[in-house]
Structure formats: structure tokens, C-alpha cells
Amino acid sequence: MVDKETLKVLSEIRDEMKEMNAQFKWLIEKASTAMEKEETSGGLQLKEIEFQNKKSRREMILMLLFGAGLLAAIVLEKYGYI
């Protein structure tokens, strides 16, 4: 037969394992919520970067058009067409 001391040790081990299992579940839940939050914030950052890229591309095109227009005006004035 199993003595009382062995049963006591086994019950303590069982209780510790239950507590560890609860802690693991809590950690897994926290990690999954953190990963979900990171995924959603990453999507927002990507949209913001895409918007800035479009804005910068538009500004670059406008500057090139302005420069080409200014150059054309200078050349036309130099040759007497304006």
C-alpha cells in the first residue's frame, strides 16, 4: 500500500501542475491578444506609409511639371517666341 506521505507529495505535485497549467493558459491568451493587436496596428501603419508614398509621388510629379514649364518659358523667351 501507499503511505500517507507519498499521497501528500503526489497531491502537492498535482496541485502545482494545475497551477502551472493555469499560468500557461493565461500566458498563451496574453500572447495571442498581443499578436492580434500587433497585426491590426501593422495594417494601419502600412496604409499610412502607402498614403505618404502616393503624396510624395504626386509632389514630385508636380515639381517636375513646374520645372519643365519654367525651362520651356526661359527657352521660348530666349529665342524670342514670348
Legacy VTK file of the C-alpha trace (Angstrom):
# vtk DataFile Version 3.0
C-alpha trace
ASCII
DATASET POLYDATA
POINTS 82 float
0.000 0.000 0.000
0.937 3.598 -0.497
1.733 5.505 2.644
0.223 8.876 3.555
3.446 10.805 2.956
3.604 9.640 -0.675
-0.048 10.596 -1.234
0.630 14.018 0.242
3.613 14.591 -2.065
1.654 13.390 -5.090
-1.272 15.686 -4.277
1.120 18.642 -3.923
2.662 17.807 -7.294
-0.820 17.596 -8.826
-1.754 20.983 -7.366
1.451 22.559 -8.681
0.815 21.113 -12.145
-2.729 22.535 -12.130
-1.353 25.946 -11.195
1.297 25.755 -13.928
-1.359 24.763 -16.464
-3.463 27.781 -15.494
-0.430 30.049 -15.861
0.362 28.584 -19.293
-3.216 29.188 -20.436
-3.025 32.779 -19.212
0.304 33.356 -20.993
-0.996 31.853 -24.246
-4.091 34.059 -24.076
-1.980 37.184 -23.463
0.363 36.299 -26.324
-2.477 35.737 -28.772
-4.140 39.054 -27.895
-0.802 40.856 -28.242
-0.232 39.252 -31.653
-3.718 40.259 -32.820
-3.150 43.829 -31.655
0.211 43.932 -33.450
-1.319 42.648 -36.695
-4.019 45.324 -36.703
-1.595 48.134 -35.906
0.764 46.857 -38.612
-2.015 47.146 -41.184
-2.686 50.745 -40.171
0.992 51.628 -40.411
1.182 50.094 -43.870
-1.791 52.164 -45.059
-0.192 55.317 -43.668
3.086 54.569 -45.448
1.260 53.912 -48.720
-0.591 57.236 -48.363
2.672 59.117 -47.750
4.238 57.394 -50.757
1.362 58.487 -53.016
1.547 62.029 -51.641
5.294 62.239 -52.191
4.970 60.824 -55.713
2.309 63.433 -56.538
4.503 66.250 -55.190
7.471 65.010 -57.243
5.405 64.965 -60.451
4.130 68.495 -59.786
7.674 69.756 -59.193
8.878 68.137 -62.432
5.998 69.710 -64.383
6.705 73.109 -62.838
10.419 72.791 -63.666
9.680 71.736 -67.247
7.260 74.664 -67.658
9.794 77.114 -66.254
12.538 75.747 -68.507
10.248 75.951 -71.541
9.350 79.566 -70.686
13.025 80.513 -70.353
13.947 78.853 -73.658
10.994 80.404 -75.514
11.830 83.839 -74.110
15.492 83.466 -75.082
14.622 82.681 -78.703
12.024 85.451 -78.862
8.841 83.430 -79.040
7.429 85.080 -75.917
LINES 1 83
82 0 1 2 3 4 5 6 7 8 9 10 11 12 13 14 15 16 17 18 19 20 21 22 23 24 25 26 27 28 29 30 31 32 33 34 35 36 37 38 39 40 41 42 43 44 45 46 47 48 49 50 51 52 53 54 55 56 57 58 59 60 61 62 63 64 65 66 67 68 69 70 71 72 73 74 75 76 77 78 79 80 81
